[in-house]
Amino acid sequence: MLMDGYTVHRVRQEQKKDQLRQAAQWRLLHKAGLVRELQIKRSACWLLCQLGRVLVSLGEQLEQIGQPRLAAN
């Protein structure tokens, strides 16, 4: 379905209004103390960071194991 420029403009305006309403609703819920989403995101971020560090360390160890050793002369 092709839309003319005016229709595209109107759709984008409505999308922007929806986003502004959602942001306002989130702010009200946050002020009321009903949103715990931020703490969950921080915990998940910290956990993923720790997992990344472990994986990097494991990768470095595997690289060292896989490298051929030079013979002593």
C-alpha positions in Angstrom: 0.0 0.0 0.0 1.5 3.3 -1.1 0.8 6.4 0.9 1.1 10.0 -0.2 3.3 12.5 1.6 0.4 13.9 3.6 -0.7 10.5 4.9 2.8 9.6 5.9 3.1 12.9 7.7 -0.2 12.3 9.6 0.9 8.8 10.6 4.2 10.0 12.0 2.4 12.8 13.9 0.1 10.2 15.5 3.1 7.9 16.3 4.8 10.9 18.0 1.7 11.7 20.0 1.5 8.0 21.1 5.1 8.0 22.2 4.6 11.3 24.2 1.5 9.7 25.9 3.5 6.6 26.8 6.4 8.7 28.2 4.0 10.8 30.3 2.3 7.6 31.6 5.7 6.1 32.5 6.8 9.3 34.3 3.6 9.2 36.4 4.0 5.6 37.3 7.7 6.2 38.1 6.8 9.2 40.4 4.2 7.0 42.1 6.9 4.4 42.8 5.1 1.7 40.7 8.0 1.1 38.2 10.8 -1.2 39.2 12.0 -1.6 35.6 15.2 0.5 36.0 16.5 -1.6 38.9 15.9 -4.8 36.9 17.8 -3.3 33.9 20.7 -2.4 36.1 20.9 -5.8 37.6 20.7 -7.5 34.2 23.4 -5.1 32.9 25.7 -5.9 35.8 25.1 -9.6 35.3 25.8 -9.5 31.6 29.0 -7.5 32.3 30.3 -10.1 34.7 29.4 -12.9 32.3 31.3 -11.0 29.5 34.4 -10.7 31.7 34.3 -14.4 32.5 34.0 -15.2 28.8 36.8 -12.9 27.8 39.1 -14.5 30.5 38.1 -18.0 29.3 38.9 -17.0 25.7 42.3 -15.7 26.7 43.1 -18.9 28.5 42.0 -21.0 25.5 44.2 -18.9 23.2 47.2 -19.5 25.4 46.5 -23.2 25.5 46.1 -23.4 21.7 49.4 -21.6 20.9 52.3 -23.9 20.1 55.2 -23.7 22.5 58.7 -22.9 21.3 61.2 -25.7 21.9 64.0 -24.8 24.3 67.5 -24.8 22.6 
